């Protein structure tokens, strides 16, 4: 994981939830529309995309928030207690409590699913979406087909399995809880009633989430203002210098199209 640049805050703040858990976050004050970054599965807010966008927003005077879901990074709680529904609730709490005015949600992988669920819950607050290797419905469409009969049995009996990760030496836990909860939050089975601008970026060489997932997302969105960029040779993380530049340019283009607000009083 990337270390935040020295010019940025080094210690997170915490948003307390009603159940006693604490969500770690970094917030940069600025003008609306602001940007909220939503991380990937088992990732955290110190990654290159999050810190690059924070520096970019700070330079242009745009409000920015990055945070860790329950059980991720510096937030409290166990990762294995997390679900799509709970992590969506975390994102909604961040949006409601830590931002003012319209916001652009930028979601990476799992964050691409969370951004859609959050936008559906807060249509009036979400001005646009930007997805990087978006992974909506990944529990059902990506993980479920990979499970062997032995995996399925272990999920039933132990409540959890460990899946090998190409990015970390330790396997990634997948729980029965998240698989079952994911079915309650699927978005690709019907029209997605969102009308805001949406920009999607996906690598054609993504080994984890098929690029066709972003095609399906584009097709399901009701909005007429949806664009998808497919990048030949790019993998899942989309954190190479050229890929970070593409993301920054995409977010800049979205922000430049939206009406500019004034700086909030903090």
VOVOKE-537895 format. One record per residue (C-alpha): residue number from 1; residue in three letters; z, x, y. Coordinates in steps of 0.001 Angstrom, whole numbers. Layout:
// residues N
+-----+------+---------+---------+---------+
: seq : type :       Z :       X :       Y :
+-----+------+---------+---------+---------+
: NUM :  ALA :       Z :       X :       Y :
...
+-----+------+---------+---------+---------+
//
This chain:
// residues 266
+-----+------+---------+---------+---------+
: seq : type :       Z :       X :       Y :
+-----+------+---------+---------+---------+
:   1 :  UNK :       0 :       0 :       0 :
:   2 :  UNK :    -730 :    1137 :    3525 :
:   3 :  UNK :    2117 :    2027 :    5849 :
:   4 :  UNK :    2024 :     137 :    9160 :
:   5 :  UNK :     827 :    2334 :   12055 :
:   6 :  UNK :    3671 :    3891 :   14023 :
:   7 :  UNK :    2725 :    1866 :   17117 :
:   8 :  UNK :    3581 :   -1347 :   15246 :
:   9 :  UNK :    7027 :   -2709 :   14380 :
:  10 :  UNK :    8524 :    -938 :   11349 :
:  11 :  UNK :   11212 :   -3469 :   10341 :
:  12 :  UNK :   10437 :   -7102 :    9523 :
:  13 :  UNK :   12207 :  -10152 :   10828 :
:  14 :  UNK :   13261 :  -12984 :    8530 :
:  15 :  UNK :   12643 :  -16709 :    8506 :
:  16 :  UNK :   15419 :  -18591 :    6705 :
:  17 :  UNK :   14402 :  -21409 :    4384 :
:  18 :  UNK :   16505 :  -24480 :    3622 :
:  19 :  UNK :   17282 :  -23227 :     106 :
:  20 :  UNK :   18778 :  -19977 :    1411 :
:  21 :  UNK :   15739 :  -17774 :     711 :
:  22 :  UNK :   14390 :  -15530 :    3481 :
:  23 :  UNK :   10730 :  -14959 :    4291 :
:  24 :  UNK :   10008 :  -11536 :    5791 :
:  25 :  UNK :    7471 :  -11381 :    8592 :
:  26 :  UNK :    6033 :   -9388 :   11471 :
:  27 :  UNK :    4978 :  -11300 :   14578 :
:  28 :  UNK :    2875 :   -9994 :   17453 :
:  29 :  UNK :    3022 :  -12183 :   20584 :
:  30 :  UNK :    -251 :  -13011 :   22300 :
:  31 :  UNK :   -2710 :  -15705 :   23183 :
:  32 :  UNK :   -3832 :  -18601 :   21059 :
:  33 :  UNK :   -5809 :  -19111 :   18971 :
:  34 :  UNK :   -3654 :  -16777 :   16949 :
:  35 :  UNK :   -4216 :  -15270 :   13507 :
:  36 :  UNK :   -2013 :  -15695 :   10430 :
:  37 :  UNK :   -2660 :  -13407 :    7444 :
:  38 :  UNK :   -2028 :  -14699 :    3915 :
:  39 :  UNK :   -1695 :  -12044 :    1219 :
:  40 :  UNK :   -2842 :  -11934 :   -2384 :
:  41 :  UNK :   -1030 :  -12460 :   -5698 :
:  42 :  UNK :    1714 :   -9859 :   -6183 :
:  43 :  UNK :     582 :   -8158 :   -2974 :
:  44 :  UNK :    2470 :   -7899 :     308 :
:  45 :  UNK :    2029 :   -7752 :    4061 :
:  46 :  UNK :    1902 :   -3945 :    4323 :
:  47 :  UNK :   -1652 :   -3730 :    2964 :
:  48 :  UNK :   -4610 :   -2326 :    4870 :
:  49 :  UNK :   -6205 :   -5662 :    5745 :
:  50 :  UNK :   -2974 :   -7067 :    7174 :
:  51 :  UNK :   -2057 :   -4020 :    9252 :
:  52 :  UNK :   -5633 :   -3505 :   10449 :
:  53 :  UNK :   -5801 :   -7092 :   11687 :
:  54 :  UNK :   -2407 :   -6737 :   13351 :
:  55 :  UNK :   -3591 :   -3702 :   15326 :
:  56 :  UNK :   -6864 :   -5478 :   16156 :
:  57 :  UNK :   -5064 :   -8585 :   17442 :
:  58 :  UNK :   -2573 :   -6530 :   19418 :
:  59 :  UNK :   -5418 :   -4682 :   21142 :
:  60 :  UNK :   -7128 :   -7898 :   22218 :
:  61 :  UNK :   -3936 :   -9763 :   23150 :
:  62 :  UNK :   -4188 :  -12268 :   20301 :
:  63 :  UNK :   -1058 :  -13612 :   18620 :
:  64 :  UNK :    -688 :  -12469 :   15007 :
:  65 :  UNK :    1671 :  -13081 :   12086 :
:  66 :  UNK :    1790 :  -11460 :    8659 :
:  67 :  UNK :    4444 :  -12355 :    6096 :
:  68 :  UNK :    5520 :  -12126 :    2467 :
:  69 :  UNK :    5760 :  -15177 :     245 :
:  70 :  UNK :    8892 :  -15848 :   -1792 :
:  71 :  UNK :    9373 :  -13023 :   -4301 :
:  72 :  UNK :    6823 :  -10752 :   -2618 :
:  73 :  UNK :    7390 :   -7587 :    -606 :
:  74 :  UNK :   10440 :   -7727 :    1657 :
:  75 :  UNK :   11123 :  -11444 :    1168 :
:  76 :  UNK :   13975 :  -12654 :    -994 :
:  77 :  UNK :   13679 :  -14337 :   -4351 :
:  78 :  UNK :   12091 :  -13478 :   -7684 :
:  79 :  UNK :    8333 :  -13247 :   -7993 :
:  80 :  UNK :    8514 :  -15211 :  -11239 :
:  81 :  UNK :   10111 :  -18153 :   -9386 :
:  82 :  UNK :    7012 :  -18498 :   -7209 :
:  83 :  UNK :    4367 :  -21194 :   -7511 :
:  84 :  UNK :    1275 :  -22234 :   -5591 :
:  85 :  UNK :    3238 :  -25127 :   -4131 :
:  86 :  UNK :    6179 :  -22954 :   -3057 :
:  87 :  UNK :    3977 :  -20268 :   -1524 :
:  88 :  UNK :    2023 :  -22942 :     331 :
:  89 :  UNK :    5315 :  -24290 :    1659 :
:  90 :  UNK :    6185 :  -20773 :    2844 :
:  91 :  UNK :    2881 :  -20562 :    4705 :
:  92 :  UNK :    3404 :  -23983 :    6292 :
:  93 :  UNK :    6913 :  -22968 :    7394 :
:  94 :  UNK :    5507 :  -19805 :    8993 :
:  95 :  UNK :    2789 :  -21811 :   10742 :
:  96 :  UNK :    5236 :  -24444 :   12000 :
:  97 :  UNK :    8020 :  -22078 :   13064 :
:  98 :  UNK :    6420 :  -18804 :   14118 :
:  99 :  UNK :    3157 :  -19846 :   15800 :
: 100 :  UNK :    2069 :  -21923 :   18772 :
: 101 :  UNK :   -1241 :  -23637 :   19336 :
: 102 :  UNK :   -4335 :  -23384 :   17133 :
: 103 :  UNK :   -4415 :  -20701 :   14463 :
: 104 :  UNK :   -7037 :  -18910 :   12374 :
: 105 :  UNK :   -5838 :  -18485 :    8793 :
: 106 :  UNK :   -7105 :  -15335 :    7062 :
: 107 :  UNK :   -6515 :  -15432 :    3320 :
: 108 :  UNK :   -7044 :  -12680 :     767 :
: 109 :  UNK :   -7492 :  -13655 :   -2912 :
: 110 :  UNK :   -4528 :  -15976 :   -3630 :
: 111 :  UNK :   -4294 :  -16286 :     156 :
: 112 :  UNK :   -7710 :  -17953 :     114 :
: 113 :  UNK :   -6196 :  -20763 :   -1982 :
: 114 :  UNK :   -3048 :  -20934 :     137 :
: 115 :  UNK :   -5061 :  -21108 :    3370 :
: 116 :  UNK :   -6955 :  -24166 :    2131 :
: 117 :  UNK :   -3781 :  -25951 :    1030 :
: 118 :  UNK :   -2088 :  -25084 :    4340 :
: 119 :  UNK :   -5065 :  -26271 :    6375 :
: 120 :  UNK :   -5088 :  -29574 :    4483 :
: 121 :  UNK :   -1414 :  -30017 :    5375 :
: 122 :  UNK :   -1827 :  -29030 :    9038 :
: 123 :  UNK :   -5376 :  -29981 :   10064 :
: 124 :  UNK :   -4485 :  -30251 :   13762 :
: 125 :  UNK :   -3086 :  -26711 :   13860 :
: 126 :  UNK :   -5769 :  -24824 :   11940 :
: 127 :  UNK :   -8792 :  -23881 :   14055 :
: 128 :  UNK :  -10708 :  -21865 :   11447 :
: 129 :  UNK :  -10458 :  -20167 :    8053 :
: 130 :  UNK :  -11545 :  -16692 :    6939 :
: 131 :  UNK :  -11405 :  -15942 :    3214 :
: 132 :  UNK :  -11701 :  -12523 :    1541 :
: 133 :  UNK :  -12377 :  -12666 :   -2210 :
: 134 :  UNK :  -10917 :  -16166 :   -2101 :
: 135 :  UNK :   -9293 :  -17296 :   -5337 :
: 136 :  UNK :   -8698 :  -21049 :   -5184 :
: 137 :  UNK :   -7777 :  -22591 :   -8539 :
: 138 :  UNK :   -7476 :  -19126 :  -10120 :
: 139 :  UNK :   -4713 :  -20196 :  -12492 :
: 140 :  UNK :   -7011 :  -22729 :  -14107 :
: 141 :  UNK :  -10419 :  -21096 :  -13695 :
: 142 :  UNK :   -9669 :  -17360 :  -13960 :
: 143 :  UNK :   -6435 :  -16883 :  -15917 :
: 144 :  UNK :   -6611 :  -19799 :  -18343 :
: 145 :  UNK :   -9930 :  -18705 :  -19959 :
: 146 :  UNK :   -8542 :  -15184 :  -20470 :
: 147 :  UNK :   -5564 :  -16315 :  -22523 :
: 148 :  UNK :   -5642 :  -15707 :  -26250 :
: 149 :  UNK :   -3981 :  -18137 :  -28657 :
: 150 :  UNK :   -1090 :  -15666 :  -28845 :
: 151 :  UNK :    -808 :  -15631 :  -25024 :
: 152 :  UNK :    -710 :  -19430 :  -24917 :
: 153 :  UNK :    1973 :  -19526 :  -27567 :
: 154 :  UNK :    4060 :  -16919 :  -25734 :
: 155 :  UNK :    3756 :  -18892 :  -22506 :
: 156 :  UNK :    5129 :  -21935 :  -24288 :
: 157 :  UNK :    7980 :  -20158 :  -26026 :
: 158 :  UNK :    8982 :  -17460 :  -23525 :
: 159 :  UNK :    7696 :  -19060 :  -20325 :
: 160 :  UNK :    5921 :  -15893 :  -19232 :
: 161 :  UNK :    3305 :  -13338 :  -20251 :
: 162 :  UNK :    2292 :   -9977 :  -18807 :
: 163 :  UNK :   -1339 :   -9403 :  -17868 :
: 164 :  UNK :   -2762 :   -5923 :  -17324 :
: 165 :  UNK :   -3715 :   -5144 :  -13730 :
: 166 :  UNK :   -6519 :   -2752 :  -12726 :
: 167 :  UNK :   -4561 :   -1838 :   -9571 :
: 168 :  UNK :   -1036 :   -1165 :  -10798 :
: 169 :  UNK :     387 :     730 :  -13775 :
: 170 :  UNK :    2735 :   -2162 :  -14471 :
: 171 :  UNK :    1322 :   -5461 :  -15779 :
: 172 :  UNK :    1470 :   -8574 :  -13612 :
: 173 :  UNK :    3693 :  -11427 :  -14794 :
: 174 :  UNK :    2164 :  -14872 :  -15187 :
: 175 :  UNK :    4587 :  -17735 :  -15763 :
: 176 :  UNK :    4256 :  -21112 :  -17405 :
: 177 :  UNK :    5668 :  -22496 :  -14161 :
: 178 :  UNK :    2804 :  -21217 :  -12004 :
: 179 :  UNK :     166 :  -22296 :  -14521 :
: 180 :  UNK :    1522 :  -25842 :  -14621 :
: 181 :  UNK :    2131 :  -26051 :  -10881 :
: 182 :  UNK :   -1355 :  -24734 :  -10162 :
: 183 :  UNK :   -2848 :  -27868 :  -11716 :
: 184 :  UNK :   -1125 :  -29918 :   -9011 :
: 185 :  UNK :   -2839 :  -27970 :   -6231 :
: 186 :  UNK :   -6438 :  -27550 :   -7385 :
: 187 :  UNK :   -8996 :  -27826 :   -4574 :
: 188 :  UNK :  -12382 :  -27212 :   -6187 :
: 189 :  UNK :  -12540 :  -30445 :   -8201 :
: 190 :  UNK :  -13581 :  -32672 :   -5292 :
: 191 :  UNK :  -14663 :  -32524 :   -1675 :
: 192 :  UNK :  -12255 :  -30574 :     529 :
: 193 :  UNK :  -11805 :  -32702 :    3671 :
: 194 :  UNK :  -11725 :  -29909 :    6237 :
: 195 :  UNK :  -14133 :  -29736 :    9176 :
: 196 :  UNK :  -13167 :  -26459 :   10860 :
: 197 :  UNK :  -15355 :  -23314 :   10831 :
: 198 :  UNK :  -14983 :  -21286 :    7636 :
: 199 :  UNK :  -16164 :  -17731 :    6955 :
: 200 :  UNK :  -16045 :  -16317 :    3429 :
: 201 :  UNK :  -16608 :  -12740 :    2215 :
: 202 :  UNK :  -16838 :  -11826 :   -1464 :
: 203 :  UNK :  -17895 :   -8736 :   -3390 :
: 204 :  UNK :  -20575 :   -9085 :   -6040 :
: 205 :  UNK :  -18748 :   -6475 :   -8150 :
: 206 :  UNK :  -15373 :   -8255 :   -7992 :
: 207 :  UNK :  -13877 :   -7849 :  -11503 :
: 208 :  UNK :  -11012 :  -10279 :  -10929 :
: 209 :  UNK :  -12348 :  -13341 :   -9114 :
: 210 :  UNK :  -16028 :  -14201 :   -9680 :
: 211 :  UNK :  -18058 :  -14361 :   -6483 :
: 212 :  UNK :  -19237 :  -17786 :   -7602 :
: 213 :  UNK :  -15735 :  -19013 :   -6767 :
: 214 :  UNK :  -16538 :  -18553 :   -3082 :
: 215 :  UNK :  -19863 :  -20333 :   -3603 :
: 216 :  UNK :  -18000 :  -23280 :   -5121 :
: 217 :  UNK :  -15537 :  -23244 :   -2229 :
: 218 :  UNK :  -18391 :  -23295 :     277 :
: 219 :  UNK :  -20004 :  -26215 :   -1542 :
: 220 :  UNK :  -16787 :  -28243 :   -1729 :
: 221 :  UNK :  -15817 :  -27864 :    1938 :
: 222 :  UNK :  -16821 :  -30880 :    4028 :
: 223 :  UNK :  -17339 :  -28715 :    7104 :
: 224 :  UNK :  -20942 :  -28092 :    8091 :
: 225 :  UNK :  -19931 :  -24770 :    9661 :
: 226 :  UNK :  -19382 :  -22594 :    6571 :
: 227 :  UNK :  -20880 :  -19144 :    6000 :
: 228 :  UNK :  -20575 :  -16884 :    2956 :
: 229 :  UNK :  -21329 :  -13147 :    2913 :
: 230 :  UNK :  -21836 :  -11592 :    -529 :
: 231 :  UNK :  -21438 :   -7820 :    -510 :
: 232 :  UNK :  -23335 :   -5832 :   -3130 :
: 233 :  UNK :  -21143 :   -3285 :   -4926 :
: 234 :  UNK :  -17886 :   -4474 :   -3339 :
: 235 :  UNK :  -14852 :   -5087 :   -5540 :
: 236 :  UNK :  -11867 :   -7370 :   -5172 :
: 237 :  UNK :   -9659 :   -5624 :   -2655 :
: 238 :  UNK :  -12295 :   -5285 :      76 :
: 239 :  UNK :  -10313 :   -2488 :    1739 :
: 240 :  UNK :  -12935 :     249 :    2104 :
: 241 :  UNK :  -13620 :    1274 :    5737 :
: 242 :  UNK :  -16915 :    -629 :    5939 :
: 243 :  UNK :  -15281 :   -3683 :    4368 :
: 244 :  UNK :  -12392 :   -3595 :    6834 :
: 245 :  UNK :  -14901 :   -3304 :    9686 :
: 246 :  UNK :  -16745 :   -6347 :    8329 :
: 247 :  UNK :  -13523 :   -8332 :    8173 :
: 248 :  UNK :  -12568 :   -7341 :   11707 :
: 249 :  UNK :  -16008 :   -8289 :   13013 :
: 250 :  UNK :  -15842 :  -11619 :   11197 :
: 251 :  UNK :  -12437 :  -12514 :   12645 :
: 252 :  UNK :  -13571 :  -11377 :   16102 :
: 253 :  UNK :  -16672 :  -13575 :   15936 :
: 254 :  UNK :  -14566 :  -16577 :   14896 :
: 255 :  UNK :  -12032 :  -16017 :   17679 :
: 256 :  UNK :  -14755 :  -15545 :   20278 :
: 257 :  UNK :  -16220 :  -18951 :   19412 :
: 258 :  UNK :  -12937 :  -20803 :   19831 :
: 259 :  UNK :  -11527 :  -21956 :   23186 :
: 260 :  UNK :   -9093 :  -19353 :   24512 :
: 261 :  UNK :   -5542 :  -20408 :   25253 :
: 262 :  UNK :   -2735 :  -18847 :   27249 :
: 263 :  UNK :      25 :  -16546 :   26124 :
: 264 :  UNK :    3000 :  -18448 :   24674 :
: 265 :  UNK :    6436 :  -18119 :   26203 :
: 266 :  UNK :    8675 :  -16360 :   23667 :
+-----+------+---------+---------+---------+
//
